Amino acid sequence: MTRAAGRPKAGVGPGASDGLGAPTGADSAAADVPAAAEPAGVDRPASGDARRDAAGASLAPLRVRIDAIDREIVALLDERARIALEIGRVKDASGGRAIRDPKREAEVIERVTSTSAGLFPEPELVALYRRLIAATRQVQAEQRRQTRRAGREPEG
């Protein structure tokens, strides 16, 4: 392919562009110079980095509070399990009542959902408590198995 005589090569010369509006050739040098150069030795994060850093600083104290609440929840779950073990002992002492009590479980679910402020989605709250109740039954069942095993072992 040949060019017409006297016609500059595309993308070369004053006012030339790359076809996308970006200057090329001599004009491109001016376009490469930042509008406001940073003073030497100053590192500024990109605007996205600055927002992430600010968000991280704002999130840190909130996450500390969540961590403290999680520790409280675990302590309360341990206390709940201890009480469930005591309930299991009472059930065993009164003739070995069934561990599962559907009426009581329904009462717990109803009480929990009615006292919720509504911030936690109710289906998730119900699922969480159903799982908690199942885990509590598991604790009681394990205690019952251990008690029965201990009763069968010869003494001495």
Secondary structure, DSSP 8 states (H G I E B T S, - for coil): ----TT---TT-STT-B-SSS-B-THHHHHHTS-SS---TT-----HHHHHHHHHHHHHHHHHHHHHHHHHHHHHHHHHHHHHHHHHHHHHHHTT---S--HHHHHHHHHHHHHH--S-S-HHHHHHHHHHHHHHHHHHHHHHHHHHHHHHHS---
